[in-house]
Amino acid sequence: MKEAPLRPVDLARAAGISTQQVRNHLAAGVLPPAERSPAGYRVFDRRHREALLTYRLLGRGYGWAAAGTIMRAVHAGDEVSALAAVDAAHAAAHERRGALKATAEALAAVAGRPPDTVPRAGLRVGELAARLGVRSSALRVWEAAGLLAPGRTADGHRVYGTADVRDARLVAMLRQARYPLPRIKPIMDQFREAGSTEALRAAIADREAQLAAHAVVMLEATAALHGYLVG
């Protein structure tokens, strides 16, 4: 028995999006081409619905740019490129997990280490930036966000003492773990106020939970893509 054709609104309801988004996805190539009825209307079927749901899952798991690349490659008959994009997304996720582990170890080491050896006069912004391997502008951005509070010399230049260097090192590590500045501020505030690494450990644990949840979404997306490829 031949399946009844699907309308744009049917696809939109299945994916929880607007009919205009369905049309946009079709134009972008993330859905397979749609034939037109004698009256000129686009005719969709089960394959379009599966492609749309697969794309939406891929977007949540791999990001929308990667999802679009994957689906366009599939519809162009280039499964090699599609699978290469999948591999790249999983490799990036693995790198994030490894970076987080390294950051957790580094945070524990820095928080418990003796104070950095800093000249009595302190470090200038360029000197500290060189120690951390960041741009001087990054230190100024962190200061503007309330993460650092260096002193000033008589002529107005920033000067970083031992505690400032410690704080800057912790901020740099959290940034390497992809923490946005607004989320770093309460962590640093608690660390400075309590002198404890509890907030830092909680931040790492929270990020680990996020990565684990995201891995599940990626797994669901991979399963959906496999089903679409063999369906």
N, C-alpha and C positions, 0 to 999 in steps of 0.2 A: 504494500500500500504506500502510495506516494505521500511524503510528508507535506503538511500544509506550509506554505511560505510564511516567513516571519516578517513583521514590520519593524521599522526603526524603533518604535515605542516598545516593542517586545524585547528587543535587545537592551534598550535603555533600562527597562525595569529589571531585567535579569542582573545587570551590573550595577544598578543603583546610580546611574548617571543620566544626563539629559540626552534627548534625541539629537541635539546639535553636536554633542560630544561623539555620538555614534558616527555621525557624518564626518566629523573631523578625523576620527580614527580610520575611517574608510579611505579618506583622501590621503592620509599619512602613510598608508600601506600596512598598518598593523592588523588590518582585516583583509581577507582575500578579496579579490575583485567581485563586485556584485553585478549580475545581469539586470536588465531592465525588462519590465513587463510590456506587453503591447501598448499599454496606456502611458508608458514612460516612467513608471515607478520602479525604484530599485527593489530587487527581490533578494531577500536574505533567507538563509536556511540554518540548519543545526550547526554546520561548519563555522558560520560566522559567529554564532553564539559562543561556541567553544573557543574560537580565536579571541573573542573579546574578553571572556572570563580568564583565559590564559594570560593575556596581556595585562589585565588588571592585577593578577597575582604576581606576575613578573615585575611589574612596576613597584609593588609593595616590597618585594624581596630584593630586587636588583637595582632599583631606581628606574625612573621613567625613560631616561635616555638609553640605558642598556636594554630595557624592555622593548623599546621601539626598534633598536638595532637588531635584536634577536628575531622579532616577528617579521620585520621586513626581509631579513635574510631567508627565513623559512619560506615566505611566500614567493621569493625570487628563486627558490629551488637550491639555495646555497646553505645547506645544513652545516657544512664545515665551518663557515663563518659564524653561524648561529651558535654552534657548540663552543667555538673559541671564545665568544662573548660570555657564555655561561661559565666557562673555566676561569676567565679573567675576573668575573664577579666573585667567584668562590675564593680565588687566590687573594683578592683584596680583603675579603672577610677574614681569611686566615692571617693576613698581615696585621689587621686591626687587633685580632685576638693576641697575636704575639707581641705587638706593641704595648698592649694593655698589661700583659704579664711583665714585660720588661719595666714598664713604668711603675707598676706596683712594687717591684723589687727595688727600683731606684728610689721611690718615695720612702720606703721603709729605711733604706740605707741613709738617705739624706736627712730624714727626720731624726734619726738616732745617732748621726755622726757628730764628731766634735765640730765646733764652728769653723767655717772656712778661714783660712789665713788671709786676713785683709790688712793692708797698711793702716796705720793709725789714722792717717788722713782720709781713709776710705778710697773707693774706686770711682772713677769718672764713668759716665754712661758708655763710652766707647770701650773702656777696659772691661766692664762687666759684660757687655754684649759679646765681646770676644771670648770671654770665659764660657759663656752659655752657648755660643754658636748661633746667636740670633742677630737680627739687625738692631741698631740703636733705636730705630723708630718703634720697634716692638716694645721696648722698655717704656717708651713714652706713652704708647697706647695703653699698656698695662697700668701705668700710673694714672692716666685719665679715667680708667675704669675703676679706680680705687683699690687696685690689687697691690700696688707698691706706694710707699710714701718716703722717698729718699729725702735726705737733708739737702741743704743748699749752702754753698760757700758764700763768702762775703760778696763776691762779684756775681752771685746768682746761678752758678753752675750746680748741676745735680751731683750729689756725692752719696755713695752707697756704703754703709757700714756693714758689719758682720751680719746683723739680723736682716738687713735689706738684701744682702747677697743670698742668704738662706731662702728668704721669701721668693726672690726672683727665680732661684733654682727650682723651687716647688711649682711655681706658676709655669715655668717652661716645660716641666715634665707633664703637668696636667694638660697643657696645650698640645703636647705631642700625642696625648691620649684622646685628642679631639674634643676636649671639654670647651664649651663656649664661655666667654668671659663672664656673663652674668651668673653662671653656675659655679664658677671658681671663687667668686667673691665671698659667699657665705662660708665656704670651706676655709679660705685663708683667714677670714675674720675669726672663726672659731679656733683655728690653729694658733693665731697670735694671742687671742684672749686666754685660751686654756693651756696653751703650750702642749697640746695633745695631738696625736695622730689619728684620733678616733674618727674625725670628720673625713680625713683623707682615706682611711680604710673603708668607710661607708661609701665614699664616692667611687672607689674602685669596685666594691661589691655591686653597687648599683649599675655600673657600666657593664660588668660581667653578666648581670641578669639581662640587660638590654641586648647584649650580643647573643646570648643564648636564645632569647625570644625571636630575635631576627633570624637566627639560623633555622629555626622551625619554619618561619615564613618562607625562607629560601628553599627549604626542603619541599614545602607544599608547591611552590612555584615550579621547581624542577619536575615534580611528579606530574603537574598539569601540562608542562611542556612536553614531557614524554608521551602522555596520553594524546596530546594534539598531533604529535609527529607520527604516531603509529595508528591513529584513529582513521 
